[in-house]
């Protein structure tokens, strides 16, 4: 089932009805076409709007504007149960008092009218879904008797048993340990290929998205930053954000400049970049883009070497680097060539990316231009659109630290009670204020009338 999102926007209103500026644009003018039978990864940091997009597709969230199509059907106003979707939540959402079989059967038992199945058909579908996710031997167990990975498979089987038109997965692996994450994501990919169900997979883990997705959608602040096959996006990032978000270890970023067709990092001429105008740039270099060479054009100060089996990670520093550490991946065979506290490198041109310092948009040079054109031709041949975002982001100010604003104290009853019990007056101040400065200190109590009767008699004599 092809899924098409047209100008999809979701705005969460401000809690303060008088201050409309506090509205949050979670998804902004989102346009995407998801081909039939593909597994798509919505990828981005927390708060980028990927889960909100998924919930609008499912019907759990109503879009502020825009349309959602399943094939030729406009499902924007359709209830979730009538969309034909299967939804797997991050926390599994299994019924703890039901067995695995009862959990899987539950969606089928709620079907009504002409869609309702016989008990025999429901059991047949439940067993088929359990076989597909390889949990057939646990049908009589309850969720508490299963491991995290097994519970996740039950949740997937419950979503698949309805034979949905679209399968939606909201960070389904975040609660699993590393080994189970690897195993379960391989199972998800296998299940998707076997069923050929259009699947949308939401995650903040770029390794997960790149390993199982047919193509990925990188998001930031509710906006699509780039779409494409995982390897294409990794090899040809459209802007600095995408380059920094993809890759483990992350890309190394330096402050540089282009002068006369040459790239300078600090005072070193590290690469020829013919055809690029003179400008200030950010230079992104993938860790695997360094070539250890005694006569290399770029010098770094070595602070450590991490051995990773066949590869070695050289940890160093450079005055022009944006981050304090620079990681360079080289072969373990070259480890002996590192002498002293400095290392010299040459750079692989296809692993070096330039970005305009002001806009952070990509500046391609040399063979990168032709490689980008070939990628666009392949995308058009497969019916995909190359999507990127240019210009300022709608919520760019959210990235900046906000100044704390002092909230004025309310003068209501609660505030008055707090003032009575929250602060104690200084003991020396009250008596000083009550006694006038010109009066002498009071004498002992013996000078005062001894009794009320004596006072009365003196007043009578007067």
PAPA-558801 format. One line per 4 residues: number of its first residue (from 1); for each residue x, y, z of C-alpha. Coordinates in steps of 0.5 Angstrom, whole numbers, plus 500, padded with zeros to 3 digits. Layout:
// residues N
NUM	X/Y/Z; ...
//
This chain:
// residues 462
1	500/500/500; 503/507/498; 503/512/503; 503/519/501
5	503/525/506; 502/532/503; 503/539/507; 502/535/513
9	503/540/519; 502/539/527; 501/545/531; 501/544/539
13	497/550/542; 500/554/548; 497/552/555; 497/560/556
17	491/562/551; 493/569/551; 501/567/549; 500/564/542
21	508/565/541; 509/559/545; 505/554/540; 510/548/538
25	510/547/531; 512/539/532; 511/538/524; 512/543/519
29	509/542/512; 511/535/511; 511/532/504; 513/525/503
33	511/519/498; 512/512/501; 513/507/496; 508/500/497
37	512/495/500; 518/499/503; 521/499/510; 522/507/511
41	526/509/517; 524/516/520; 530/518/523; 532/524/528
45	534/527/535; 529/527/540; 523/532/539; 524/532/532
49	517/530/530; 518/523/528; 513/520/533; 508/525/532
53	508/524/524; 507/517/526; 501/518/530; 498/522/525
57	499/517/520; 496/512/525; 490/517/527; 492/518/534
61	494/525/532; 489/530/528; 494/534/523; 493/541/524
65	493/542/516; 495/537/510; 492/530/508; 494/523/509
69	493/518/503; 493/510/503; 494/509/496; 488/513/493
73	484/513/499; 484/520/503; 484/517/511; 486/524/514
77	479/524/518; 478/516/518; 478/513/525; 485/509/527
81	481/502/527; 478/504/520; 485/505/517; 488/498/517
85	494/500/520; 498/495/525; 502/499/531; 507/497/535
89	509/502/541; 515/503/544; 513/500/551; 510/494/547
93	503/495/551; 501/488/552; 495/486/557; 499/483/563
97	493/478/565; 492/475/558; 496/470/555; 501/470/549
101	495/467/544; 490/472/548; 494/478/546; 495/476/539
105	487/474/538; 485/481/541; 485/485/535; 481/480/531
109	476/479/537; 474/486/536; 472/486/529; 465/487/527
113	460/486/522; 462/483/515; 470/483/518; 468/479/524
117	472/472/523; 470/465/526; 474/462/532; 477/457/527
121	479/463/522; 482/467/528; 486/461/531; 489/460/524
125	491/467/523; 494/468/531; 498/461/530; 501/464/523
129	503/470/526; 506/467/532; 510/462/527; 512/468/523
133	515/472/529; 518/465/532; 514/465/538; 509/459/537
137	512/455/543; 510/461/548; 502/461/546; 500/459/553
141	505/464/557; 503/471/560; 508/477/558; 511/477/565
145	514/470/563; 517/472/557; 524/476/555; 524/483/553
149	525/481/546; 520/475/546; 515/481/548; 517/485/543
153	515/479/538; 508/478/541; 507/486/540; 509/485/533
157	505/479/532; 499/482/535; 500/488/530; 501/483/524
161	495/479/525; 490/484/522; 494/483/516; 494/491/516
165	495/495/510; 501/499/513; 505/497/519; 508/503/524
169	513/501/529; 515/507/534; 522/506/537; 520/498/538
173	528/496/540; 529/502/545; 528/498/551; 532/492/549
177	539/490/551; 545/491/545; 545/483/543; 537/483/543
181	537/490/539; 541/487/533; 537/480/533; 530/483/533
185	532/489/528; 534/483/523; 527/479/525; 523/486/523
189	527/486/517; 526/479/515; 518/479/517; 517/486/513
193	521/482/507; 516/476/508; 510/480/508; 511/486/504
197	507/490/508; 509/498/507; 513/499/514; 515/506/517
201	520/505/523; 521/511/528; 528/511/531; 533/516/534
205	539/510/533; 542/512/526; 545/505/526; 538/501/526
209	535/506/521; 541/505/516; 541/497/517; 534/495/516
213	531/501/512; 530/501/504; 531/509/505; 531/514/511
217	528/520/512; 532/525/517; 528/530/521; 530/536/525
221	525/541/528; 519/538/525; 522/539/518; 525/534/513
225	533/535/512; 534/529/507; 531/523/504; 535/517/500
229	538/511/501; 542/510/507; 548/509/504; 547/515/499
233	545/520/505; 551/518/509; 556/519/503; 553/525/500
237	550/529/506; 546/535/504; 548/539/510; 552/539/516
241	546/537/521; 546/530/517; 553/529/516; 554/530/524
245	548/526/525; 550/520/521; 556/516/522; 559/512/528
249	564/514/530; 561/521/528; 564/526/523; 570/530/525
253	568/538/524; 574/543/523; 574/551/521; 577/552/515
257	577/557/509; 578/556/501; 583/561/498; 585/560/491
261	582/553/490; 586/550/496; 583/548/502; 586/551/509
265	585/548/516; 589/552/520; 595/554/516; 596/548/513
269	594/547/506; 590/540/506; 587/539/500; 586/542/493
273	578/544/491; 578/547/484; 572/550/483; 570/553/490
277	569/560/491; 573/563/496; 569/563/503; 569/561/510
281	567/553/511; 566/548/516; 570/542/514; 567/535/515
285	572/529/515; 569/522/516; 574/518/521; 575/513/515
289	577/519/511; 585/519/514; 591/516/510; 597/516/515
293	603/519/511; 609/521/514; 609/527/509; 602/528/510
297	599/535/509; 595/535/515; 598/535/522; 595/533/529
301	597/532/536; 596/524/538; 593/523/545; 592/516/544
305	591/510/540; 585/505/541; 585/498/538; 579/495/535
309	581/489/532; 583/490/525; 582/497/525; 586/502/530
313	582/509/532; 587/514/533; 585/519/538; 588/526/537
317	587/534/537; 587/540/532; 587/547/534; 582/548/528
321	577/542/530; 570/544/533; 570/538/538; 576/537/543
325	578/530/540; 579/528/533; 578/520/531; 582/517/525
329	580/510/523; 587/507/520; 589/499/519; 592/496/524
333	598/494/520; 599/502/520; 600/502/527; 607/502/527
337	608/508/523; 605/513/529; 612/516/532; 612/521/537
341	606/525/539; 604/528/532; 601/524/526; 601/527/519
345	595/525/514; 593/526/507; 585/526/506; 581/522/501
349	577/527/497; 570/523/497; 570/523/505; 571/530/506
353	565/535/506; 565/542/505; 559/546/508; 558/554/508
357	559/557/514; 553/561/514; 548/557/512; 551/550/513
361	549/548/506; 553/543/502; 559/546/498; 561/540/493
365	567/540/489; 571/535/484; 568/528/483; 563/530/488
369	559/534/483; 558/528/478; 557/523/484; 551/527/486
373	548/527/479; 549/520/479; 545/519/485; 539/524/483
377	539/519/476; 538/513/480; 533/516/485; 529/518/479
381	529/512/476; 526/508/482; 521/514/483; 524/517/489
385	524/525/490; 531/528/493; 528/532/498; 532/537/503
389	531/543/507; 534/550/505; 534/556/509; 533/557/517
393	529/552/520; 522/554/523; 524/553/530; 531/554/530
397	531/558/536; 529/552/540; 536/550/539; 539/556/543
401	539/556/551; 533/560/553; 534/566/559; 530/564/565
405	525/569/567; 523/570/574; 516/569/575; 512/574/579
409	510/572/586; 502/571/586; 499/575/592; 493/570/593
413	491/566/599; 497/561/598; 502/566/597; 500/570/604
417	500/563/608; 507/562/605; 509/569/607; 507/567/614
421	510/560/615; 516/561/610; 520/567/613; 521/568/621
425	522/575/623; 529/577/626; 528/577/634; 531/584/635
429	527/588/630; 520/587/633; 522/590/640; 526/596/637
433	520/598/633; 515/598/639; 520/603/643; 521/610/641
437	528/612/641; 527/618/646; 524/614/652; 529/611/657
441	529/604/658; 523/601/663; 525/600/670; 523/594/674
445	516/592/675; 516/594/682; 515/601/680; 508/599/677
449	502/599/681; 502/593/685; 494/591/684; 488/594/681
453	485/596/687; 491/601/689; 490/604/682; 483/605/683
457	484/609/690; 489/614/687; 484/615/681; 478/616/686
461	483/621/690; 484/625/684
//
